[in-house]
Amino acid sequence: MKIHTKTAIPLAAVFAVMLMVGITPAFAEVTISAAEGSGAPGCEETADGCYLPGTATVDVGGMVIMSNPDTATHTFTAGSPTDGPTGEFDTGLLMAGGSFEYSPNTAGEIPYFCMVHPWMKGTIIVQEAGAQMGGSMMDDKMMMSMKMDLNEIMAEIKTSDGMANEPMTIDLTMTDLEGNGIEHITYKIKATQGSEVILDDEGHMHKGTIMNTHMTSALPMDASETMPIVLSVESVGFGHDDLYVDVPGEIATKQVVPEFGTIAVMILAVAIISIIAVSARSRLSIMPRL
């Protein structure tokens, strides 16, 4: 696999933009909603995620209103699908149109998920009352900017066989040089065969996620050396909500040429049949006549 990376925009420019951002007030109340249609997988691959917003900030003693405008039943449960509930809050089954209120009393970061649909995940950041952009939020943004060098991203692309009239599955894995997930990266992935675009999609990896799967449209013909599938992955930006920063740049490119395609299989089959036929004639020729 050939991987090609480019350097991100200069970090000094990112810092300059951040310093121009005004101080924002602390959050006394925030509303989080389940995304419409999140009862089916797919929302986790979008830039917005399955909960809106995916990362919400609130003061200690503030109010978090959790609502479900979706038609499916959801939960807002502190914890993770892997480790289970942690106990800070749990809405239970929240029916369509239902809501739940939670007031945190301790600063910190609380991940949460839906127990019915475990691909739905979000984060609540609880900050001390009165915290402002010049405090923890600016620190978070500056820390995030230090992770924006695209040369520090390891990308691996695995695909299914490129067969004509069939879609191709693409597994994209992205980590830092130490194997950790990239925190909130939004990217574009594109696949072409000849002049035809068979995939043009945008994806998002949350904190802790290292792999997303994409599916192309049906291939016009078998992938080959003369008609390979050309894949490209480009960064759009890092962060989420108030901490989002645009960082465009190329992350990886790859050409998919199956080592053993349909034509090769047909040639092998013909060769095997020919060998069997020759062997059969040889045996007949040495048999004694009665």
Rosetta blueprint (number, residue, H / E / L):
1 M L
2 K L
3 I L
4 H L
5 T L
6 K L
7 T L
8 A L
9 I L
10 P L
11 L H
12 A H
13 A H
14 V H
15 F H
16 A H
17 V H
18 M H
19 L H
20 M H
21 V L
22 G L
23 I L
24 T L
25 P L
26 A L
27 F L
28 A L
29 E E
30 V E
31 T E
32 I E
33 S E
34 A E
35 A L
36 E L
37 G L
38 S L
39 G L
40 A L
41 P L
42 G L
43 C H
44 E H
45 E H
46 T L
47 A L
48 D L
49 G L
50 C L
51 Y E
52 L E
53 P L
54 G L
55 T E
56 A E
57 T E
58 V E
59 D E
60 V L
61 G L
62 G L
63 M E
64 V E
65 I E
66 M E
67 S E
68 N L
69 P L
70 D L
71 T L
72 A L
73 T L
74 H E
75 T L
76 F L
77 T E
78 A E
79 G E
80 S E
81 P L
82 T L
83 D L
84 G E
85 P E
86 T E
87 G E
88 E E
89 F E
90 D E
91 T L
92 G L
93 L L
94 L E
95 M L
96 A L
97 G L
98 G L
99 S E
100 F E
101 E E
102 Y E
103 S L
104 P L
105 N L
106 T L
107 A L
108 G E
109 E E
110 I E
111 P E
112 Y E
113 F E
114 C L
115 M L
116 V L
117 H L
118 P L
119 W L
120 M L
121 K E
122 G E
123 T E
124 I E
125 I E
126 V E
127 Q E
128 E L
129 A L
130 G L
131 A L
132 Q L
133 M H
134 G H
135 G H
136 S H
137 M H
138 M H
139 D H
140 D H
141 K H
142 M H
143 M H
144 M H
145 S H
146 M L
147 K L
148 M L
149 D L
150 L H
151 N H
152 E H
153 I E
154 M E
155 A E
156 E E
157 I E
158 K E
159 T E
160 S L
161 D L
162 G L
163 M L
164 A E
165 N L
166 E L
167 P L
168 M L
169 T E
170 I E
171 D E
172 L E
173 T E
174 M E
175 T E
176 D E
177 L L
178 E L
179 G L
180 N L
181 G E
182 I L
183 E L
184 H L
185 I E
186 T E
187 Y E
188 K E
189 I E
190 K E
191 A E
192 T E
193 Q E
194 G L
195 S L
196 E E
197 V E
198 I E
199 L E
200 D E
201 D E
202 E E
203 G E
204 H E
205 M E
206 H L
207 K L
208 G L
209 T L
210 I L
211 M E
212 N E
213 T E
214 H E
215 M E
216 T L
217 S L
218 A L
219 L E
220 P L
221 M L
222 D L
223 A L
224 S L
225 E L
226 T L
227 M L
228 P L
229 I E
230 V E
231 L E
232 S E
233 V E
234 E E
235 S E
236 V E
237 G E
238 F E
239 G L
240 H L
241 D H
242 D H
243 L H
244 Y L
245 V E
246 D E
247 V E
248 P E
249 G E
250 E E
251 I E
252 A E
253 T E
254 K E
255 Q E
256 V E
257 V L
258 P L
259 E L
260 F L
261 G L
262 T H
263 I H
264 A H
265 V H
266 M H
267 I H
268 L H
269 A H
270 V H
271 A H
272 I H
273 I H
274 S H
275 I H
276 I H
277 A H
278 V H
279 S H
280 A H
281 R H
282 S H
283 R H
284 L H
285 S H
286 I L
287 M L
288 P L
289 R L
290 L L
